[in-house]
Amino acid sequence: MSDPGRASLELPQLGLHHLQALSASWLRRLAGEAGWDVSQTGLQMWPFVVGPQDGLHISIDPLESAPWIAATSSDPSRQEEVDALVVRCGALTSAATATAEGLGGYVWYQCSLQTEQLNLADPLFQSRMQERLYSTTHITGWRRLGEGLLLNFNEAAPEGDGPPSDLAMFRPPTTVDVYMALGGPIDGPFTRPAVQAMGEVTAAICTFALGRPVDLPPTIWPVSSDMLPELESRMADPSILTLARHGRPLDIFGLANEDRMSWDRVRGALLSYDAALRAQREQVAVILYVVAAECLTNPFQPWKTERLTTRFIKFFDDLMPEHLDEMVQHDNFEQAFGIVRGVKQPKTLRRNLLGNLYGFRSEPVHEGLAMAYEGMSLAGAAGQRRMLALWFAEWAILHYLESRRTSLIGHRVTDPDFEIPETLDGVSRYFSEYRGMAGGALPPVDVWGGAIDRTLKRQPVTISGEPGGAVGWFGD
């Protein structure tokens, strides 16, 4: 079987806090192998206590150098034994590599997620009906998310003798049993923070896949040893498919290693989407759906707060024009967004839509929320707008996963008032700035061309930095 911990915990290097937590985890494992009672541990990170509080236990504190921890036995007569274990822990930790084998194996954890049921007595329930009718999907059976995460979807039996309702919104509750493998020697301070983060993101992915909010339990527990053979068998089962939405796979955990910036964007988008789907009020939901999409445009640079609206409109008009055109042609588009299609061109309508969406995200933040109660109305603009905002956020995330990108709008070279230096040395400095942002890549001509065209007027610029390098003309 392939290493199930690799997809979830393959760090380029272990930081100080990782080394401290890993050494403490090794101590719990080695102490257990030496006959200590390690069945109980403390809940706080430091001091990390291994063993019963009212009996023989070890108290562990972090150090900033090898062996990375200091440990004290509650029985002074056994301190020498503990000191020897600490030395071994330090050696194992210092030799660790960021793979399951190098971390002492892997630890399986489990939890059960439960779908949230709609409250029919909610006075704003009607504004959520169209959203839920569109979003809810039916998933049963086993799925996977990468090499180290298994999901088992189980739908409760319907009440009475009849079949489940054909209306997706009223389908029985779904329970998702989640099994996660992380590299580490034993359940302890090294794997626990990671599995908690992994569980939260997994719940948000399940919300996105099901179109219904799913709730995390208060705790995530290690899997019992008698279940491990079944999990290992299922991990190797090629018939278990990757969890998907609209046929697009949702395994995003690999991004944490290969593309950290995209990982941060998609994770933020999914958590915001989850919060939007739970929101009672339409305005709050729309704000969060737009935020879920806007996460994907964040360049994570000091200039990220510049030209936000322009970046938002240009980014999504380039990313998903076909789906924006579908939204514009929706029967409820004009009522939901107050835009008359008339004879406007598709590009104009797309940009009007994106501008209105961004306004719905910004205005309530400054002006507060409006009244929203519509009684039993099914055709209110609020419900239509909420459904279309969900549609937009959903496809924004799916399209981004298929075509990840970084927007430079907001950087000074894309500002209409940007002034290119008169010397080629000055231009070269700006290329260096770009390469620092883009991991060494040269800027595409279509990004820089418009700005440089305004001032350089067909001056040749060597962009490779080497004698005889490529020459780019920025005037056409």
Secondary structure in CASP SS format (residue, H / E / C, confidence):
PFRMAT SS
TARGET T0000
AUTHOR 0000-0000-0000
METHOD secondary structure of the structure
MODEL  1
M C 1.00
S C 1.00
D C 1.00
P C 1.00
G C 1.00
R C 1.00
A C 1.00
S C 1.00
L C 1.00
E C 1.00
L C 1.00
P C 1.00
Q C 1.00
L C 1.00
G C 1.00
L H 1.00
H H 1.00
H H 1.00
L H 1.00
Q H 1.00
A H 1.00
L H 1.00
S H 1.00
A H 1.00
S H 1.00
W H 1.00
L H 1.00
R H 1.00
R H 1.00
L H 1.00
A H 1.00
G H 1.00
E H 1.00
A C 1.00
G C 1.00
W C 1.00
D C 1.00
V C 1.00
S C 1.00
Q C 1.00
T E 1.00
G C 1.00
L C 1.00
Q C 1.00
M C 1.00
W C 1.00
P C 1.00
F E 1.00
V E 1.00
V E 1.00
G C 1.00
P C 1.00
Q C 1.00
D C 1.00
G C 1.00
L C 1.00
H C 1.00
I E 1.00
S E 1.00
I E 1.00
D E 1.00
P E 1.00
L C 1.00
E C 1.00
S C 1.00
A C 1.00
P C 1.00
W C 1.00
I E 1.00
A E 1.00
A E 1.00
T E 1.00
S E 1.00
S C 1.00
D C 1.00
P H 1.00
S H 1.00
R H 1.00
Q H 1.00
E H 1.00
E H 1.00
V H 1.00
D H 1.00
A H 1.00
L H 1.00
V H 1.00
V H 1.00
R H 1.00
C H 1.00
G H 1.00
A H 1.00
L H 1.00
T H 1.00
S H 1.00
A C 1.00
A C 1.00
T C 1.00
A C 1.00
T C 1.00
A C 1.00
E C 1.00
G C 1.00
L C 1.00
G C 1.00
G C 1.00
Y E 1.00
V E 1.00
W E 1.00
Y E 1.00
Q E 1.00
C E 1.00
S E 1.00
L E 1.00
Q E 1.00
T E 1.00
E C 1.00
Q C 1.00
L C 1.00
N C 1.00
L C 1.00
A C 1.00
D C 1.00
P C 1.00
L C 1.00
F C 1.00
Q H 1.00
S H 1.00
R H 1.00
M H 1.00
Q H 1.00
E H 1.00
R H 1.00
L H 1.00
Y H 1.00
S H 1.00
T C 1.00
T C 1.00
H C 1.00
I C 1.00
T C 1.00
G E 1.00
W E 1.00
R E 1.00
R E 1.00
L C 1.00
G C 1.00
E C 1.00
G C 1.00
L E 1.00
L E 1.00
L E 1.00
N E 1.00
F E 1.00
N E 1.00
E E 1.00
A C 1.00
A C 1.00
P C 1.00
E C 1.00
G C 1.00
D C 1.00
G C 1.00
P C 1.00
P C 1.00
S C 1.00
D C 1.00
L C 1.00
A H 1.00
M H 1.00
F H 1.00
R C 1.00
P C 1.00
P C 1.00
T E 1.00
T E 1.00
V E 1.00
D E 1.00
V E 1.00
Y E 1.00
M E 1.00
A E 1.00
L E 1.00
G E 1.00
G C 1.00
P C 1.00
I C 1.00
D C 1.00
G C 1.00
P C 1.00
F C 1.00
T C 1.00
R H 1.00
P H 1.00
A H 1.00
V H 1.00
Q H 1.00
A H 1.00
M H 1.00
G H 1.00
E H 1.00
V H 1.00
T H 1.00
A H 1.00
A H 1.00
I H 1.00
C H 1.00
T H 1.00
F H 1.00
A H 1.00
L H 1.00
G C 1.00
R C 1.00
P C 1.00
V E 1.00
D E 1.00
L C 1.00
P C 1.00
P C 1.00
T C 1.00
I C 1.00
W E 1.00
P E 1.00
V C 1.00
S C 1.00
S H 1.00
D H 1.00
M H 1.00
L H 1.00
P H 1.00
E H 1.00
L H 1.00
E H 1.00
S H 1.00
R H 1.00
M H 1.00
A C 1.00
D C 1.00
P C 1.00
S C 1.00
I C 1.00
L E 1.00
T E 1.00
L C 1.00
A E 1.00
R E 1.00
H C 1.00
G C 1.00
R E 1.00
P E 1.00
L C 1.00
D C 1.00
I C 1.00
F C 1.00
G C 1.00
L H 1.00
A H 1.00
N H 1.00
E H 1.00
D C 1.00
R H 1.00
M H 1.00
S H 1.00
W H 1.00
D H 1.00
R H 1.00
V H 1.00
R H 1.00
G H 1.00
A H 1.00
L H 1.00
L H 1.00
S H 1.00
Y H 1.00
D H 1.00
A H 1.00
A H 1.00
L H 1.00
R H 1.00
A C 1.00
Q C 1.00
R C 1.00
E H 1.00
Q H 1.00
V H 1.00
A H 1.00
V H 1.00
I H 1.00
L H 1.00
Y H 1.00
V H 1.00
V H 1.00
A H 1.00
A H 1.00
E H 1.00
C H 1.00
L H 1.00
T H 1.00
N C 1.00
P C 1.00
F C 1.00
Q C 1.00
P H 1.00
W H 1.00
K H 1.00
T H 1.00
E C 1.00
R C 1.00
L H 1.00
T H 1.00
T H 1.00
R H 1.00
F H 1.00
I H 1.00
K H 1.00
F H 1.00
F H 1.00
D H 1.00
D H 1.00
L H 1.00
M C 1.00
P H 1.00
E H 1.00
H H 1.00
L H 1.00
D H 1.00
E H 1.00
M H 1.00
V H 1.00
Q C 1.00
H C 1.00
D C 1.00
N C 1.00
F H 1.00
E H 1.00
Q H 1.00
A H 1.00
F H 1.00
G C 1.00
I C 1.00
V C 1.00
R C 1.00
G C 1.00
V C 1.00
K C 1.00
Q C 1.00
P H 1.00
K H 1.00
T H 1.00
L H 1.00
R H 1.00
R H 1.00
N H 1.00
L H 1.00
L H 1.00
G H 1.00
N H 1.00
L H 1.00
Y H 1.00
G H 1.00
F H 1.00
R H 1.00
S H 1.00
E H 1.00
P H 1.00
V H 1.00
H H 1.00
E H 1.00
G C 1.00
L C 1.00
A C 1.00
M C 1.00
A C 1.00
Y C 1.00
E C 1.00
G C 1.00
M C 1.00
S C 1.00
L C 1.00
A C 1.00
G C 1.00
A H 1.00
A H 1.00
G H 1.00
Q H 1.00
R H 1.00
R H 1.00
M H 1.00
L H 1.00
A H 1.00
L H 1.00
W H 1.00
F H 1.00
A H 1.00
E H 1.00
W H 1.00
A H 1.00
I H 1.00
L H 1.00
H H 1.00
Y H 1.00
L H 1.00
E H 1.00
S C 1.00
R C 1.00
R C 1.00
T C 1.00
S C 1.00
L C 1.00
I C 1.00
G C 1.00
H C 1.00
R H 1.00
V H 1.00
T H 1.00
D C 1.00
P C 1.00
D C 1.00
F C 1.00
E C 1.00
I C 1.00
P C 1.00
E C 1.00
T C 1.00
L H 1.00
D H 1.00
G H 1.00
V H 1.00
S H 1.00
R H 1.00
Y H 1.00
F H 1.00
S H 1.00
E H 1.00
Y H 1.00
R H 1.00
G H 1.00
M H 1.00
A C 1.00
G C 1.00
G C 1.00
A C 1.00
L C 1.00
P C 1.00
P C 1.00
V H 1.00
D H 1.00
V H 1.00
W H 1.00
G H 1.00
G H 1.00
A H 1.00
I H 1.00
D H 1.00
R H 1.00
T H 1.00
L H 1.00
K C 1.00
R C 1.00
Q C 1.00
P E 1.00
V E 1.00
T E 1.00
I C 1.00
S C 1.00
G C 1.00
E C 1.00
P C 1.00
G C 1.00
G C 1.00
A C 1.00
V E 1.00
G E 1.00
W E 1.00
F C 1.00
G C 1.00
D C 1.00
END
